[in-house]
Every structure is written in C-alpha cells, then in structure tokens.
Amino acid sequence: MKNTATRDFPQIPVILMTAIDNLEPAVSCIKSGAFDYMVKPVEPGRLAASIRKALEMKDLSIELSSLKRHLLTDDLDHPAAFAAIITGNKKMRAVFQYVEVIAGSRQPVLISGETGTGKELIARAVHELSGCTGEFVAVNVAGLDDTMFSDTLFGHKKGAFTGAEQPREGLIARAAQGTIFLDEIGDLDEMSQVKLLRLLQEREYYPVGSDVARKSDARVVLATNRDLQKQIGAGKFRNDLFYRLSTHQVSIPPLRERLDDIPPLLDHFLAGAAASLGKKKPTPPPALAVLLSLYVFPGNVRELESMVFDAVARHTSGILSMESFRTAIGEDRLSAKSEGGPDVAAGENALAAISGTSPRLKRSRII
C-alpha cells in the first residue's frame, strides 16, 4: 500500500477493512499512511464515523496548506467577497485571509466580536466564498425560547400545537444547499443548545410535532458577542457544543483596535448618509478624525455610522459641524493618552476641540 495508494494519491484518506484480526498488519497499515483499519464485520455507524472524521482531517490539511500560502504571500484570492467591509487594517486583512481558507469547509464557523463589528458581513463573505448555491438565511436567536427556536429553525407539522393549522418549513429547509446564519447563539437556552448540537453533529433535525428526522445540507455559520468560555463557567453554555464550534473560529477586532479604519469609514458613511438624505456630501473638519480616534466606540462601526448619519441629517452647508459628535461622545468618554509620547499633542488638541476651546487643530494625527 505504501507504494501505491498513499504514494500516488496522498491527498485521499485510506480506510482498510479486512477479515484478518491481527495487530501486526494493522500497525503496519497505519504506519504506511492508512487513516483507519477495521476488522469485519464492520458496524455501519463506526464506518460512517470514520469516513466523516477522515474527510474532516482532509479538509483541515487542505486549509492548513492554504493558510500557509496566504500568510506567505499576503494576498487575497477573492477580494470582491469583502467589498462590503471598509477597511485597510492588517488585523482585518488577516481575518479575510483566514475566511478565504475555511470558506469551502463544511464545518461550522463561529464568528465572535463585540456588537457592531460586522459579524454578519463576515458571515456573508463565508457564504459567498463557500460555493454554496442556496440562499443565505440569517436569524437572530437572542430572546427565542426553545419552542420559538425550534419552530423558527425546524418548522412544524400540522396540528403540532394550538394554531398550527398548516405545516410549516423552517429556516433550515429554506437554507438548503446554502448557509444558515445564527446570530447571538450565546443567548440560547440549554434545550435549544442540545438541538443545535444534534444539527451540527448529525446534520439532522426534527420539526416540531414530528418524530421523523430530516436531513440538512445547509452550511451553519454562527456568531456571538459573548465570551463563551465565561458562559461555560457560569453554566450557561454547553461544553460539548462549544467544542463542536471550535473547529473554525473567526474573531473580529473592535474599532478601537483598528483606528486606521476610522478615516475611510468616516468618508464612506458621509457619502452614504448624504446620498440617503439627498444632500451634497459634507466636508469633515480635520479635527474630527482625531476626535473619533480618542473614543472607545462601545458600539463599534455601527455606532460610528449612526453618529455620521445624525450629523449629516443636521448639516446645512459648509464644513460639517462637530457639535453632534461632541454631544454623542462627551468629554468624559474620551481615551486620550495622559503620559508622554507623540499622541499627546493630538489628544490635547482633540480635547480642546471637543470642549470648543480651540477653533482648529495645530496638528492632526490618526492614532
């Protein structure tokens, strides 16, 4: 075998089945490159599990090779898939490279990040790059009890409960051959977590009121703004579900960790807000980008977009006023550095600008 299958097709996992119940040939086969060795008669469940594991290992091997290539070349194969995400930040580029590597896998993808960082945009990029031909179906599961979760995702049979006069397909069925995106999975109750785990492990589910399992081929992408490790420690999230989600994890950095994205985001949102309101795109004052770079943005990119839209809505003519930004941020919510270094002058100027004591900045620096 060493000189044939594993030599000529090293990318294909080999599983051997034989009637010889002997340890020595089993060890020899594994050393020669076989993925698994089974003695007949083989239980169908064990064979299926071995095949599934072999395919997962193959996918991981391909992904590792692809990731190495991306890191060495610093290239994106499909930059258009990320066109909706305005960024030039190195951390975000690394996220894009990782997403390109894992997008073709059938394993679930867990996207973590604070609220407003753009988790759904990353999920859509995963779908676009995955090759899935079906729909991208998004659902926020926060606040859904187990009954609503099951009915929303899995549907129900006629007569499953009072008012169920007609059968209903769930969103999992709608996402056939596509992607189902489950947002805020850290808020799921325990019963819903059990059902989600079964969907991920067995690729099957039960509609409400049915005892017949249905298969699903939908790619599952999930997101949370919670620390799931802390949730596990508090007894609010299942260990086994977390481990099942750990194969592919994407962490999106908050806006305060990629301040170089503020100027292009500001420009993008100014143009979008002006177009939406039927106005001419206003010119922002030089102090604005520096002021924004000193704010921690708990709402991240979504908060910045809201600030800009409000400012453009109030704008009449000339240079964009900073008044609405001053009001939204507040002087006590800035994070200007108080110790020595090149950022101090910018911080002092921005603090002066926000309090209205300085008509202009002497120096502008994006920190």
C-alpha positions as CSV (number, residue, x, y, z in Angstrom):
1,M,0.0,0.0,0.0
2,K,2.9,2.3,0.8
3,N,4.0,2.3,-2.9
4,T,0.5,2.6,-4.4
5,A,-2.5,4.4,-2.9
6,T,-0.7,6.7,-0.4
7,R,2.1,7.3,-2.8
8,D,0.1,8.2,-5.8
9,F,-2.9,9.8,-4.1
10,P,-1.5,11.2,-0.8
11,Q,-4.4,13.7,-0.5
12,I,-7.0,10.8,-0.3
13,P,-7.6,9.2,3.1
14,V,-7.4,5.4,3.1
15,I,-9.6,3.2,5.3
16,L,-8.9,-0.5,5.3
17,M,-11.4,-3.2,6.0
18,T,-10.2,-6.8,6.4
19,A,-11.2,-10.1,7.9
20,I,-7.7,-10.5,9.4
21,D,-7.9,-9.8,13.1
22,N,-4.2,-9.3,13.8
23,L,-2.5,-6.4,15.4
24,E,0.7,-6.5,13.3
25,P,-0.8,-5.8,9.9
26,A,-3.0,-3.1,11.5
27,V,0.1,-1.3,12.9
28,S,1.9,-1.7,9.6
29,C,-1.0,-0.2,7.6
30,I,-1.3,2.8,9.9
31,K,2.5,3.4,9.7
32,S,2.2,3.2,5.9
33,G,-0.3,6.0,5.8
34,A,-3.8,4.4,6.3
35,F,-6.2,6.6,8.2
36,D,-8.1,3.7,9.8
37,Y,-8.1,-0.1,10.0
38,M,-11.3,-2.1,10.6
39,V,-11.9,-5.8,11.1
40,K,-15.0,-7.3,9.5
41,P,-17.9,-7.3,10.2
42,V,-17.9,-3.5,10.5
43,E,-20.7,-1.7,12.1
44,P,-22.3,0.9,9.7
45,G,-22.2,3.6,12.4
46,R,-18.5,3.1,13.0
47,L,-17.7,3.2,9.3
48,A,-19.7,6.3,8.8
49,A,-18.0,8.0,11.8
50,S,-14.5,7.0,10.4
51,I,-15.4,8.4,6.9
52,R,-16.7,11.6,8.4
53,K,-13.5,12.0,10.5
54,A,-11.3,11.2,7.6
55,L,-13.0,13.9,5.5
56,E,-12.7,16.4,8.3
57,M,-8.9,15.7,8.6
58,K,-8.5,16.1,4.9
59,D,-10.3,19.4,5.0
60,L,-8.1,20.6,7.8
61,S,-5.0,19.6,5.9
62,I,-6.1,21.5,2.8
63,E,-6.9,24.5,4.9
64,L,-3.6,24.5,6.7
65,S,-1.7,24.4,3.4
66,S,-3.9,27.2,2.0
67,L,-3.4,29.3,5.2
68,K,0.4,29.0,4.9
69,R,0.3,30.2,1.3
70,H,-1.9,33.2,2.2
71,L,0.4,34.2,5.1
72,L,3.5,33.9,3.0
73,T,2.1,35.9,0.0
74,D,-0.2,38.3,1.9
75,D,-2.7,38.0,-0.9
76,L,-6.4,37.7,-1.2
77,D,-7.8,35.3,-3.9
78,H,-11.3,36.9,-3.9
79,P,-11.1,40.5,-2.6
80,A,-14.6,41.2,-4.1
81,A,-16.2,38.9,-1.4
82,F,-15.1,41.5,1.2
83,A,-16.1,44.6,-0.7
84,A,-18.9,45.5,1.7
85,I,-16.3,45.8,4.6
86,I,-14.5,49.1,4.5
87,T,-11.0,48.5,6.0
88,G,-7.3,48.7,5.3
89,N,-6.3,47.3,8.7
90,K,-3.8,44.5,8.9
91,K,-5.8,42.6,11.5
92,M,-8.9,42.7,9.3
93,R,-6.8,41.5,6.3
94,A,-5.6,38.5,8.4
95,V,-9.3,37.8,9.1
96,F,-10.1,37.9,5.4
97,Q,-7.2,35.6,4.6
98,Y,-8.4,33.1,7.2
99,V,-12.0,33.3,5.9
100,E,-10.9,32.5,2.4
101,V,-9.1,29.4,3.7
102,I,-12.0,28.0,5.7
103,A,-14.9,29.0,3.5
104,G,-15.0,25.8,1.5
105,S,-15.1,23.6,4.6
106,R,-18.4,22.0,5.6
107,Q,-17.6,22.5,9.3
108,P,-19.4,25.2,11.3
109,V,-17.9,28.6,11.6
110,L,-18.1,30.6,14.9
111,I,-17.7,34.4,14.5
112,S,-17.0,36.3,17.7
113,G,-16.8,40.0,18.2
114,E,-18.4,43.0,20.0
115,T,-21.7,44.3,18.9
116,G,-21.4,46.4,15.7
117,T,-18.2,45.0,14.5
118,G,-19.7,43.5,11.3
119,K,-20.1,39.8,12.1
120,E,-22.9,39.3,9.6
121,L,-20.8,40.9,6.9
122,I,-18.1,38.3,7.6
123,A,-20.8,35.5,7.6
124,R,-22.0,36.7,4.1
125,A,-18.4,36.6,2.9
126,V,-18.1,33.0,4.1
127,H,-21.3,32.1,2.2
128,E,-20.1,33.9,-1.0
129,L,-16.8,32.1,-0.9
130,S,-18.2,28.7,0.1
131,G,-19.5,27.7,-3.3
132,C,-23.0,27.0,-1.8
133,T,-25.7,27.5,-4.4
134,G,-28.6,28.1,-2.0
135,E,-29.7,31.1,0.0
136,F,-28.0,33.0,2.8
137,V,-30.6,32.9,5.6
138,A,-29.9,35.0,8.8
139,V,-31.8,34.8,12.1
140,N,-31.1,36.4,15.4
141,V,-31.8,33.8,18.1
142,A,-31.5,36.1,21.1
143,G,-34.7,36.1,23.1
144,L,-36.1,33.0,21.5
145,D,-37.3,30.3,23.9
146,D,-36.9,26.7,23.0
147,T,-40.3,26.4,21.3
148,M,-39.8,29.5,19.2
149,F,-36.3,28.5,18.3
150,S,-37.4,25.0,17.2
151,D,-40.4,26.4,15.2
152,T,-38.3,29.1,13.6
153,L,-35.5,26.9,12.5
154,F,-37.1,23.4,12.1
155,G,-40.7,24.2,11.3
156,H,-43.7,22.2,12.5
157,K,-46.2,19.6,11.5
158,K,-49.9,20.4,11.1
159,G,-51.5,20.1,14.5
160,A,-48.2,20.2,16.3
161,F,-49.7,22.8,18.7
162,T,-52.7,25.0,19.0
163,G,-53.0,27.2,15.9
164,A,-50.7,25.0,13.8
165,E,-53.4,24.6,11.1
166,Q,-50.9,24.1,8.3
167,P,-47.4,22.5,8.2
168,R,-44.5,25.0,8.1
169,E,-41.0,24.6,6.8
170,G,-38.4,26.2,9.0
171,L,-35.4,28.3,8.0
172,I,-33.1,25.3,7.9
173,A,-35.1,24.0,5.0
174,R,-35.1,27.4,3.3
175,A,-31.3,27.4,3.6
176,A,-30.9,24.1,1.8
177,Q,-27.7,24.0,-0.2
178,G,-27.0,27.4,1.2
179,T,-26.0,28.9,4.6
180,I,-27.9,29.4,7.8
181,F,-26.5,32.2,9.9
182,L,-27.4,32.1,13.6
183,D,-26.6,35.3,15.4
184,E,-26.3,35.7,19.2
185,I,-26.0,32.0,19.9
186,G,-24.6,32.7,23.3
187,D,-28.1,33.6,24.4
188,L,-29.6,30.2,23.6
189,D,-31.2,28.2,26.4
190,E,-30.0,24.7,27.2
191,M,-32.7,22.7,25.3
192,S,-32.0,24.8,22.2
193,Q,-28.3,24.2,22.6
194,V,-28.9,20.4,22.6
195,K,-30.9,20.6,19.4
196,L,-28.3,22.8,17.7
197,L,-25.6,20.3,18.7
198,R,-27.5,17.5,17.1
199,L,-27.9,19.6,13.9
200,L,-24.2,20.2,13.8
201,Q,-23.1,16.6,14.6
202,E,-25.7,14.6,12.7
203,R,-26.8,17.1,10.2
204,E,-30.4,16.3,11.0
205,Y,-33.3,17.9,12.9
206,Y,-36.9,17.2,14.0
207,P,-39.7,19.6,13.0
208,V,-42.0,20.4,16.0
209,G,-44.5,17.6,16.5
210,S,-42.6,15.1,14.3
211,D,-40.7,12.0,15.3
212,V,-39.1,11.6,11.9
213,A,-35.7,13.2,11.4
214,R,-35.0,15.3,8.4
215,K,-31.5,15.8,6.9
216,S,-29.9,19.2,6.3
217,D,-27.1,20.1,3.9
218,A,-27.1,23.8,5.0
219,R,-23.8,25.3,6.0
220,V,-24.0,26.6,9.5
221,V,-22.3,29.9,10.5
222,L,-22.8,31.3,14.0
223,A,-22.0,34.5,15.8
224,T,-21.9,35.8,19.4
225,N,-20.8,38.9,21.2
226,R,-20.4,37.0,24.4
227,D,-17.4,35.2,25.9
228,L,-18.5,31.6,25.6
229,Q,-15.7,30.4,27.9
230,K,-17.2,32.6,30.7
231,Q,-20.7,31.4,29.7
232,I,-19.5,27.8,30.2
233,G,-18.0,28.7,33.6
234,A,-21.3,30.2,34.6
235,G,-23.2,27.1,33.5
236,K,-25.0,28.9,30.7
237,F,-23.3,27.2,27.7
238,R,-22.6,23.6,27.0
239,N,-19.0,22.4,26.8
240,D,-19.8,19.8,24.1
241,L,-21.4,22.5,21.9
242,F,-18.5,24.8,22.3
243,Y,-16.0,22.1,21.4
244,R,-18.1,21.3,18.3
245,L,-17.9,25.0,17.3
246,S,-14.2,25.3,17.9
247,T,-13.0,24.0,14.5
248,H,-13.2,27.3,12.8
249,Q,-13.2,30.5,14.9
250,V,-13.1,34.0,13.5
251,S,-12.5,36.9,15.9
252,I,-13.2,40.4,14.7
253,P,-11.2,43.1,16.4
254,P,-13.2,46.1,17.8
255,L,-12.9,49.5,16.1
256,R,-10.7,50.9,18.9
257,E,-8.1,48.3,17.9
258,R,-8.1,49.4,14.3
259,L,-8.2,53.2,14.4
260,D,-6.6,53.5,11.0
261,D,-10.0,52.4,9.7
262,I,-11.8,55.5,11.1
263,P,-10.9,57.9,8.2
264,P,-12.1,55.6,5.4
265,L,-15.2,54.6,7.3
266,L,-16.0,58.2,8.0
267,D,-15.7,59.1,4.3
268,H,-17.8,56.1,3.4
269,F,-20.6,56.9,5.8
270,L,-20.6,60.6,4.9
271,A,-21.1,59.6,1.3
272,G,-23.8,57.1,2.2
273,A,-25.7,59.4,4.5
274,A,-25.6,62.3,2.1
275,A,-27.0,60.1,-0.8
276,S,-29.7,58.7,1.5
277,L,-30.8,62.2,2.6
278,G,-30.5,63.7,-0.8
279,K,-27.7,66.1,0.2
280,K,-24.3,67.1,-1.0
281,K,-21.5,65.2,0.8
282,P,-20.2,67.5,3.5
283,T,-16.6,68.1,4.2
284,P,-15.5,67.0,7.7
285,P,-13.1,69.2,9.7
286,P,-9.6,67.9,10.2
287,A,-10.2,67.7,14.0
288,L,-13.0,65.1,13.6
289,A,-10.9,62.1,12.7
290,V,-8.6,62.7,15.6
291,L,-11.5,63.3,18.0
292,L,-13.1,60.0,16.9
293,S,-9.8,58.1,17.3
294,L,-9.8,59.1,21.0
295,Y,-13.2,57.5,21.6
296,V,-13.6,53.8,22.6
297,F,-16.7,53.1,20.4
298,P,-18.5,50.5,22.5
299,G,-21.0,50.2,19.6
300,N,-18.1,49.9,17.1
301,V,-18.7,50.5,13.4
302,R,-22.4,50.6,13.8
303,E,-22.2,53.4,16.3
304,L,-19.9,55.4,14.1
305,E,-22.4,55.0,11.2
306,S,-25.2,56.3,13.4
307,M,-23.2,59.3,14.6
308,V,-22.3,60.2,11.0
309,F,-25.9,59.9,9.8
310,D,-27.2,62.1,12.6
311,A,-24.5,64.7,11.8
312,V,-25.3,64.8,8.1
313,A,-29.0,65.0,8.9
314,R,-28.4,68.2,10.9
315,H,-25.9,69.6,8.4
316,T,-26.9,72.6,6.3
317,S,-23.9,73.9,4.5
318,G,-20.1,74.4,4.6
319,I,-17.8,72.4,6.9
320,L,-19.6,69.5,8.8
321,S,-20.3,70.6,12.4
322,M,-18.7,68.6,15.2
323,E,-21.4,69.5,17.6
324,S,-23.5,66.3,17.3
325,F,-20.3,64.2,17.7
326,R,-19.3,66.2,20.8
327,T,-22.8,65.6,22.2
328,A,-22.7,61.8,21.4
329,I,-19.3,61.2,22.8
330,G,-18.9,63.6,25.7
331,E,-15.5,64.7,27.0
332,D,-15.5,62.2,29.9
333,R,-15.7,59.3,27.4
334,L,-12.5,60.0,25.6
335,S,-9.4,57.9,26.0
336,A,-6.6,60.4,25.3
337,K,-3.2,59.3,26.5
338,S,-2.1,61.2,29.6
339,E,1.6,60.2,29.6
340,G,4.4,61.3,27.2
341,G,4.7,60.3,23.6
342,P,3.7,61.5,20.1
343,D,0.0,61.1,20.7
344,V,-0.3,63.6,23.5
345,A,-0.4,66.7,21.3
346,A,-3.2,65.2,19.2
347,G,-5.1,64.1,22.3
348,E,-4.8,67.6,23.8
349,N,-5.9,69.2,20.6
350,A,-8.9,66.9,20.3
351,L,-9.9,67.5,23.9
352,A,-9.7,71.2,23.2
353,A,-11.8,70.7,20.0
354,I,-14.5,68.7,21.9
355,S,-14.8,71.3,24.6
356,G,-15.0,74.1,21.9
357,T,-11.9,76.0,23.3
358,S,-9.8,75.7,20.1
359,P,-11.0,76.8,16.7
360,R,-8.7,74.4,14.9
361,L,-6.0,71.8,15.4
362,K,-2.4,72.7,15.1
363,R,-1.6,69.1,14.2
364,S,-3.7,66.2,13.0
365,R,-2.5,62.7,13.7
366,I,-4.5,59.4,13.5
367,I,-3.5,57.2,16.4
